[in-house]
Amino acid sequence: MATHAQQPPHLHLAEITATQFIDIWKHYDSDGNGYIEGKELENFFRELEMARRGAGVDPSHATFREKMNEFMSSFDKNSDGKIEMSELAQLLPTEENFLLCFREFVGSSSQFMAAWRRYDTDRSGYIESNELEGFLSDLLKKANRNFDGKKLTEYTHTILKMFDLNGDGKLGLSEMARLLPVNENFLLKFEGIRISVKEFDALFTFYDKDGNGYIDEQELDALLKDLCDKNKMDVVSSELAGYKKSIMALSDEGKLYRTELEIVLCRDSTL
């Protein structure tokens, strides 16, 4: 685990570049699981206090936990006791705050999924690195954000550093979806109930009533309701409608084929 002597120099800066943001993220997310949590979180909070106030907080002191709880109540938007990448982007003064920029222009998870589908042309659940620049360029244009080629290249490299953890030049849907606001990232809702390939095959066959090889919107509605009920997920009808809309954004003219649904529901797939 990091010590104060190993602390990145960026926390005290008035403005942090996209590259420096990634340095900070990788430093504190030392196990690479996509969150700053546990001891990582304690180190981050202690060193952030040192950078901002010139004085650290002793983790053994009685007030440490109280101050950290106050900090988390402000920035841990989904109250899971962890800091995720998009939450870190809100509390650090990132140059042009490119992560928040993406969150603003995406608008909704269904728009994000529709953009994803255009670039995941082979329906593999990945965007290849050579397609990523086009994906980001399209999203930035929709946001009416001004950017030049140099900045787009920097953003592309930064996103690759952020998500391509195994260096294979591919980015998974669930990883890129971290760019979404917590309340828009419907993929997070399915983290605890994803099923195996074998279970998925049986599920798809059951709900593809007419055996035409795809699920339509009505069949998806029944599948999601049953899946949520089976796993005792407390989901209101408006939320369910939002999930359905986001998933259908992956469909081909209202036809949701096996590969698209597998990306969302199957734990043995890209997720």
C-alpha positions in Angstrom: 0.0 0.0 0.0 1.1 3.6 -0.7 2.9 5.6 1.9 3.1 9.3 2.2 6.6 9.3 0.7 5.2 7.6 -2.4 2.3 10.0 -2.8 1.8 11.4 -6.3 2.6 15.1 -6.4 -0.7 16.0 -8.2 -3.1 16.2 -5.3 -2.0 19.7 -4.4 -2.3 21.1 -7.9 -4.9 23.8 -8.8 -5.6 21.9 -12.0 -4.9 18.3 -12.9 -4.5 17.1 -16.5 -6.2 13.9 -17.7 -2.9 12.1 -17.6 -2.2 13.2 -14.0 -5.7 12.1 -13.0 -5.0 8.6 -14.2 -1.7 8.6 -12.3 -3.6 9.4 -9.1 -6.3 6.8 -9.8 -3.8 4.0 -10.4 -1.8 5.0 -7.4 -4.7 4.7 -5.0 -6.7 1.9 -6.8 -3.7 -0.3 -6.0 -5.5 -3.6 -6.6 -7.0 -2.4 -9.9 -10.6 -3.4 -9.1 -12.1 -0.1 -10.2 -12.7 1.4 -6.8 -10.8 3.2 -4.0 -11.9 1.4 -0.9 -10.7 0.1 2.5 -7.1 1.0 3.2 -6.8 2.6 -0.2 -9.6 5.0 0.8 -8.0 5.8 4.2 -4.6 6.6 2.5 -6.3 8.7 -0.1 -8.3 10.7 2.4 -5.3 11.2 4.7 -3.1 12.4 1.8 -5.8 14.6 0.3 -6.1 16.4 3.7 -2.3 16.8 3.7 -2.3 18.3 0.2 -5.3 20.6 0.9 -4.7 21.7 4.5 -1.0 21.1 5.0 -1.7 18.7 7.8 -2.6 15.1 7.7 -5.2 13.2 9.7 -3.9 10.4 12.0 -6.0 7.3 11.1 -5.7 6.1 14.8 -7.2 9.4 16.1 -10.8 9.3 17.2 -11.9 12.0 14.8 -10.4 10.3 11.7 -13.4 8.1 10.9 -15.8 11.0 11.6 -14.1 13.3 9.2 -13.8 10.6 6.6 -17.5 9.8 6.9 -18.3 13.5 6.4 -16.1 13.5 3.3 -17.8 10.3 1.9 -21.3 11.7 2.5 -20.4 14.5 0.1 -18.7 12.5 -2.7 -19.9 8.9 -2.4 -23.0 9.5 -4.5 -24.3 5.9 -4.4 -23.3 5.4 -0.7 -21.5 2.2 -1.3 -18.5 3.2 0.9 -16.2 3.3 -2.2 -14.9 6.1 -4.5 -15.3 5.2 -8.1 -13.7 6.9 -11.1 -16.5 9.3 -11.9 -16.8 10.3 -8.2 -13.1 11.1 -8.1 -13.4 13.3 -11.1 -15.9 15.4 -9.2 -13.7 16.1 -6.3 -10.4 16.7 -8.1 -9.8 19.9 -10.2 -9.3 18.0 -13.5 -8.3 20.1 -16.5 -11.5 20.7 -18.6 -12.8 17.8 -16.4 -13.0 15.5 -19.4 -14.7 12.7 -17.4 -17.5 15.0 -16.3 -17.7 16.3 -19.9 -18.5 12.8 -21.1 -21.1 12.4 -18.4 -22.8 15.6 -19.4 -23.0 14.9 -23.1 -24.0 11.3 -22.8 -27.2 12.4 -21.2 -28.6 8.9 -20.6 -27.5 5.3 -20.5 -29.7 4.6 -23.6 -27.8 7.3 -25.6 -24.5 5.8 -24.4 -25.6 2.3 -25.4 -26.7 3.5 -28.9 -23.3 5.1 -29.4 -21.6 2.0 -28.2 -23.6 -0.2 -30.7 -22.4 1.8 -33.6 -18.8 1.1 -32.8 -19.0 -2.4 -31.5 -19.7 -3.6 -35.0 -19.0 -7.3 -34.4 -21.2 -7.3 -31.3 -18.3 -8.7 -29.2 -18.9 -6.4 -26.2 -15.7 -4.6 -26.9 -14.5 -1.5 -28.8 -11.1 -2.0 -30.3 -8.6 0.7 -29.6 -8.6 1.9 -33.2 -12.3 2.6 -33.0 -12.1 4.4 -29.7 -11.1 7.8 -31.1 -14.1 7.8 -33.4 -16.4 6.8 -30.5 -15.0 9.7 -28.3 -15.1 12.2 -31.2 -18.8 11.5 -31.9 -19.7 11.9 -28.2 -17.8 15.1 -27.9 -19.4 16.5 -31.0 -22.8 15.8 -29.6 -21.9 17.7 -26.5 -20.9 20.7 -28.7 -17.4 20.6 -27.1 -14.5 22.2 -28.9 -11.5 20.0 -29.2 -8.5 19.6 -31.5 -6.8 16.5 -32.7 -4.1 16.7 -30.0 -6.7 16.8 -27.2 -8.7 14.0 -28.8 -5.6 11.9 -28.9 -4.8 12.6 -25.3 -8.3 11.7 -24.2 -8.1 8.5 -26.2 -4.8 7.5 -24.6 -6.2 8.4 -21.2 -9.3 6.3 -21.6 -7.1 3.4 -22.8 -4.9 3.7 -19.7 -8.0 3.9 -17.5 -9.8 0.8 -18.8 -7.4 -1.4 -20.9 -6.0 -3.1 -17.8 -4.6 -6.2 -19.6 -3.2 -4.2 -22.5 -5.0 -6.1 -25.2 -6.2 -3.0 -27.0 -9.9 -3.6 -26.3 -12.3 -1.8 -24.0 -15.3 -3.6 -22.4 -18.8 -2.2 -22.2 -19.1 -2.4 -18.4 -15.7 -0.7 -18.1 -16.6 2.2 -20.4 -20.0 2.5 -18.7 -18.1 3.9 -15.6 -18.1 7.2 -17.5 -21.9 7.4 -16.8 -23.3 9.0 -13.7 -23.9 6.4 -11.0 -27.7 6.8 -11.3 -27.6 6.4 -15.1 -25.3 3.4 -15.1 -27.9 0.7 -15.3 -25.2 -2.0 -15.7 -24.4 -1.5 -12.0 -27.9 -2.7 -11.1 -27.1 -6.1 -12.6 -23.7 -6.6 -10.9 -25.1 -8.9 -8.2 -27.4 -11.0 -10.4 -25.4 -11.8 -13.5 -25.8 -15.4 -14.6 -23.6 -18.1 -16.2 -23.4 -18.8 -19.9 -25.4 -22.0 -19.3 -28.1 -20.2 -17.3 -28.2 -17.5 -19.9 -28.7 -19.9 -22.8 -31.7 -21.5 -21.0 -33.1 -18.0 -20.1 -32.8 -16.7 -23.7 -34.4 -19.9 -25.1 -37.3 -19.6 -22.6 -38.1 -16.0 -23.4 -37.6 -16.3 -27.2 -41.1 -17.8 -27.3 -41.3 -17.9 -31.1 -37.8 -19.3 -31.5 -36.9 -16.6 -34.1 -33.4 -16.0 -32.5 -34.1 -12.7 -30.9 -36.0 -11.1 -28.1 -38.3 -8.2 -28.7 -39.3 -5.4 -26.3 -42.3 -7.3 -24.9 -40.3 -10.4 -24.3 -37.5 -8.4 -22.7 -40.0 -6.7 -20.4 -41.1 -10.1 -19.1 -37.6 -11.3 -18.7 -36.4 -8.3 -16.7 -39.4 -8.4 -14.4 -38.9 -12.1 -13.7 -35.2 -11.7 -13.2 -35.7 -8.8 -10.7 -38.4 -10.7 -8.8 -36.3 -13.9 -8.6 -33.3 -11.9 -7.2 -35.6 -9.8 -4.9 -34.5 -6.6 -6.5 -36.7 -3.7 -5.4 -37.3 -2.0 -8.7 -40.1 0.4 -9.5 -41.8 0.3 -12.9 -40.1 3.6 -14.0 -36.7 2.1 -13.3 -37.5 -1.1 -15.1 -38.6 1.0 -18.1 -35.3 2.8 -18.1 -33.3 -0.5 -17.9 -35.4 -1.8 -20.8 -34.8 1.3 -22.9 -31.1 1.2 -22.3 -30.8 -2.5 -23.3 -33.0 -2.0 -26.3 -30.6 0.6 -27.5 -28.3 -2.3 -28.3 -31.0 -3.9 -30.5 -31.2 -4.1 -34.2 -34.5 -2.4 -35.2 -36.2 -3.7 -32.1 -34.6 -7.2 -32.3 -32.3 -8.0 -29.4 -30.1 -10.9 -30.4 -28.4 -13.3 -28.0 -25.0 -11.5 -28.1 -26.4 -8.1 -27.2 -28.3 -9.4 -24.1 -25.4 -11.6 -23.1 -23.2 -8.5 -22.7 -25.5 -7.2 -20.1 -26.6 -10.3 -18.2 -23.9 -12.9 -18.4 -21.0 -12.8 -15.9 -18.9 -15.1 -18.1 -19.1 -12.6 -20.9 -17.3 -9.2 -21.0 -18.7 -8.3 -17.6 
